[in-house]
Amino acid sequence: MFRIYADNTLIYDSSLDLYTIAKGQIEREINRSGKFVFTLYSDHPHIDQLQELKTIIRVYRDNALIFRGRILYYVDGFYKDWSFTCEGELSFLV
């Protein structure tokens, strides 16, 4: 079971239909900051709360934290979807 939080707001839960994402991908490497890319549709209830360089994204698998980072930028797509790219927490001090 996966869950994604933006700050303290739930934006995705694999067991709930209301909080869905179109796609998501985590890239992790040893001694690298990592990257998380996910896509939300414009009718998502919390899409207005996501801000570049401000919102902290946390991804959990079951109860284990597998990614923590901030939104670096977003791109609006052709089909009313927004694609968010997040950098891992090691990049915060660069």
C-alpha positions in Angstrom: 0.0 0.0 0.0 1.4 3.4 -1.0 0.6 6.8 0.4 1.8 10.2 -0.7 1.6 13.3 1.5 2.2 16.9 0.5 3.3 18.6 3.7 0.7 17.0 6.0 -2.1 16.6 3.4 -2.8 13.2 1.9 -2.7 13.4 -1.9 -2.6 9.7 -2.8 -3.7 6.5 -1.1 -3.7 3.3 -3.1 -6.8 2.1 -1.1 -8.9 5.2 -1.8 -10.5 6.2 -5.1 -10.7 9.9 -4.3 -7.0 10.3 -3.9 -5.5 8.9 -7.1 -2.5 9.8 -9.3 -2.2 9.1 -13.0 1.4 7.8 -12.7 4.4 8.0 -10.4 8.0 7.0 -10.5 10.8 7.1 -8.0 14.5 7.1 -9.0 16.8 6.4 -6.1 20.6 5.9 -6.0 23.2 5.5 -3.3 24.7 8.9 -2.3 22.4 10.8 -4.7 19.4 13.0 -3.9 16.9 10.9 -5.9 13.9 12.0 -7.9 10.2 11.5 -7.8 7.9 12.3 -10.8 4.1 12.0 -10.5 1.1 13.2 -12.4 -2.2 14.5 -11.1 -5.4 15.4 -13.0 -6.7 18.9 -12.6 -9.8 17.7 -10.7 -7.7 16.4 -7.8 -9.1 18.0 -4.5 -5.6 19.2 -3.3 -3.8 20.2 -6.5 -4.0 24.0 -5.6 -1.9 23.4 -2.4 1.2 22.2 -4.3 3.9 24.8 -4.7 7.3 24.8 -6.3 10.3 24.7 -3.9 7.9 24.9 -0.9 5.8 21.8 -0.6 7.5 18.8 1.0 6.5 15.5 -0.6 6.7 12.2 1.4 6.1 8.8 -0.1 5.4 5.8 2.1 5.2 2.1 1.3 3.2 0.5 4.1 4.6 2.5 7.0 8.2 2.9 5.7 9.2 6.3 4.3 10.8 5.6 0.9 11.1 9.2 -0.5 11.2 12.7 1.0 11.8 15.8 -1.1 10.3 19.0 -2.4 8.6 19.9 -5.7 11.2 21.3 -8.0 8.8 22.2 -10.9 5.6 21.2 -12.6 4.4 21.1 -16.2 0.7 21.2 -17.3 -0.1 18.6 -19.9 -2.4 18.4 -22.8 -5.0 16.3 -21.1 -5.6 18.5 -18.1 -2.9 16.8 -16.1 0.0 18.3 -14.2 3.3 16.5 -14.0 5.3 17.3 -10.8 9.1 16.6 -10.5 10.5 16.4 -7.0 14.1 16.4 -5.9 15.2 14.4 -2.9 16.1 15.9 0.5 19.9 15.8 -0.2 19.5 18.6 -2.7 18.0 21.0 -0.2 21.3 22.6 0.7 22.8 22.9 -2.8 
